[in-house]
Amino acid sequence: MTINIVTLVGRVGTDPEVKYFESGTVKCNLTLAVRRRSSRDDKPDWFNLELWGKTAEIAANYVRKGSLIGVSGALKFDYWQDRASGTPRSKPLVKVDNLELLGSKRDNEAPTGYSDDEF
């Protein structure tokens, strides 16, 4: 038996990069910053996320840089060959199966007509 499950909660580092294919399929890529429990002083770990289909559409419509989200999925590796040097390259990413929007609507929208120092 093998298990490949990744569960993360963190803040989105970039606005979603969305790609629509002629077949109707949607793909979305995000980065996610996750702090370790051990220390608040450590820099966060960064994860590349790949979302497909309805999950990708939800991310494209509701997730923005700074959003608090939870994801679960599987770890996978993308492999390619560097065009300049021909060197084999790889990058780990999480193929997301489940996306949870954890922040409130207010977290994702700046109030109109008010500045941050008025709260």
ZIZI-V52782 format. One record per residue. N is the residue number from 0. RES is the residue in one letter. PHI is phi in degrees with one decimal (* if undefined). Layout:
n/res/phi
N/RES/PHI
N/RES/PHI
This chain:
n/res/phi
0/M/*
1/T/-124.1
2/I/-132.3
3/N/-136.4
4/I/-128.9
5/V/-123.7
6/T/-127.5
7/L/-136.4
8/V/-130.7
9/G/-172.4
10/R/-105.0
11/V/-71.6
12/G/-92.3
13/T/-142.9
14/D/-62.6
15/P/-59.6
16/E/-100.9
17/V/-110.9
18/K/-129.5
19/Y/-104.2
20/F/-98.4
21/E/-58.3
22/S/-71.4
23/G/98.8
24/T/-72.9
25/V/-119.2
26/K/-126.1
27/C/-133.4
28/N/-116.7
29/L/-139.5
30/T/-114.2
31/L/-132.3
32/A/-97.2
33/V/-127.3
34/R/-84.7
35/R/-78.8
36/R/-68.9
37/S/-64.2
38/S/-156.2
39/R/-78.1
40/D/-82.8
41/D/-68.2
42/K/-70.8
43/P/-71.8
44/D/-86.6
45/W/-107.3
46/F/-124.0
47/N/-91.7
48/L/-114.8
49/E/-126.2
50/L/-121.1
51/W/-130.5
52/G/64.7
53/K/-59.7
54/T/-62.2
55/A/-65.3
56/E/-64.0
57/I/-62.8
58/A/-61.3
59/A/-61.4
60/N/-86.9
61/Y/-122.4
62/V/-101.1
63/R/-134.8
64/K/-51.5
65/G/93.7
66/S/-62.4
67/L/-90.5
68/I/-134.4
69/G/-120.4
70/V/-135.7
71/S/-138.4
72/G/179.0
73/A/-125.6
74/L/-77.5
75/K/-141.7
76/F/-121.4
77/D/-92.9
78/Y/-119.4
79/W/-158.0
80/Q/-111.5
81/D/-60.0
82/R/-66.6
83/A/-74.7
84/S/-104.3
85/G/79.1
86/T/-71.5
87/P/-66.0
88/R/-128.5
89/S/-150.9
90/K/-148.1
91/P/-77.3
92/L/-151.1
93/V/-104.1
94/K/-85.3
95/V/-79.7
96/D/-101.7
97/N/-135.0
98/L/-120.9
99/E/-117.8
100/L/-87.9
101/L/-96.8
102/G/-79.2
103/S/-79.7
104/K/-59.8
105/R/-64.1
106/D/-62.5
107/N/-93.5
108/E/-127.4
109/A/-81.9
110/P/-65.9
111/T/-83.5
112/G/85.3
113/Y/-126.5
114/S/-103.5
115/D/-60.6
116/D/-78.6
117/E/-89.7
118/F/-102.9
